[in-house]
Amino acid sequence: MGSPTNTYSVEKNVSLYFDSALSKEDEIQLIQKIGTDPQSHLLFQKEKSARDFLRNNLKRSCCSEDLIRNLRDTYVANNP
């Protein structure tokens, strides 16, 4: 089992991967690490499952037309 610092680093990189915030080189290194380390693979799968669950089950409320109109009018008035 890896050290806590190493596990934190993998967790951080997995999160950055799903946020599309990793460089291509770091992305490749992470994928290689996931392919060879079962613990890293498990962390990756848990993050992927959590994000998939939220994407598919989280209902976003829609704003009213009045709010949209008010925001648009305020923006136009402050940015001639």
Buried (B, 14 or more C-beta within 10 A) or exposed (E): EEEEEBBEBBBEBBBBBEEEEBEEEEBEEBBEBBEEBEBBBEBBEEBEEEEEEEEEEEEEEEEEEEEEEEEEEEEEEEEE
